[in-house]
Every structure is written in C-alpha cells, then in structure tokens.
Amino acid sequence: MPLVIGRPKSIGALKEAQEKNSLIVVAAQRVMSQGDPAVDDIFRVGVLCKIENVVATENNAFQVVIT
C-alpha cells in the first residue's frame, strides 16, 4: 500500500523507523483537514506495518510502500 508522508512529525517517525527495524504504526486521523493533529485527533487503533520502499518526492515529501 503506498502512502505519501509530508508532515515533519511523520517524516521524523519514518526516518527513525528506517534506522531501527523498518516497522511503523499507521493510524488514521479523525479529521483530515486538521494540519497538526493532537493525540486525541488520531484513532487509538492502528496497524503495525513494515516499510518496504521509500522514495523522496519533489515537494519534500516521501512516497512509502508498506506491507
């Protein structure tokens, strides 16, 4: 499943996961229009995923393939 990651906090989590074991938790945001969600703005249930591939995009984001 491809994802686009662009927020600084998300990019930081991606880089940390790549340095360790390539595992990352993916959880949905309750309201997509909120630019900087707080903990309560993210669903408490997520999925543990393995990072398979990361490609930097032209707009300083990353396209990530997870399984």
C-alpha positions as CSV (number, residue, x, y, z in Angstrom):
1,M,0.0,0.0,0.0
2,P,1.6,3.3,-1.0
3,L,1.4,6.3,1.3
4,V,2.6,9.9,0.9
5,I,4.2,11.3,4.1
6,G,4.9,15.0,4.3
7,R,4.4,16.4,7.8
8,P,7.6,17.0,9.8
9,K,6.4,14.7,12.7
10,S,5.5,11.9,10.2
11,I,8.8,12.3,8.4
12,G,10.7,12.1,11.7
13,A,8.8,8.9,12.6
14,L,9.6,7.4,9.1
15,K,13.3,8.2,9.4
16,E,13.5,6.7,12.9
17,A,11.7,3.6,11.8
18,Q,14.1,3.2,8.9
19,E,17.1,3.5,11.2
20,K,15.8,0.8,13.6
21,N,13.7,-2.1,12.3
22,S,11.6,-0.7,9.4
23,L,8.4,-1.1,11.4
24,I,6.0,1.7,11.8
25,V,2.5,2.1,13.2
26,V,-0.1,3.6,10.8
27,A,-3.2,5.1,12.3
28,A,-6.0,7.2,10.7
29,Q,-6.6,10.8,11.6
30,R,-10.2,11.7,12.7
31,V,-10.4,15.0,10.7
32,M,-8.2,15.1,7.6
33,S,-8.4,18.9,7.3
34,Q,-6.5,19.5,10.6
35,G,-3.0,20.3,9.7
36,D,-1.2,19.4,13.0
37,P,-3.3,16.8,14.8
38,A,-3.0,16.2,18.5
39,V,-3.1,12.8,20.1
40,D,-6.9,12.9,20.6
41,D,-7.3,13.7,16.8
42,I,-5.9,10.3,15.8
43,F,-7.7,7.0,16.2
44,R,-6.2,4.9,19.0
45,V,-6.2,1.7,16.9
46,G,-3.7,1.4,14.1
47,V,-1.7,-1.2,12.2
48,L,1.9,-2.3,12.5
49,C,3.5,-2.1,9.1
50,K,6.8,-2.9,7.5
51,I,8.4,-0.2,5.4
52,E,9.3,-1.9,2.0
53,N,10.4,1.1,-0.1
54,V,10.8,4.9,0.3
55,V,11.1,7.4,-2.5
56,A,11.6,11.2,-2.0
57,T,9.3,13.4,-4.0
58,E,9.9,16.8,-5.5
59,N,7.9,18.6,-2.8
60,N,10.0,17.4,0.2
61,A,7.6,14.5,1.0
62,F,8.1,10.8,0.7
63,Q,6.2,8.1,-1.1
64,V,6.3,5.0,1.1
65,V,5.3,1.4,0.3
66,I,4.3,-0.6,3.3
67,T,3.1,-4.1,3.9
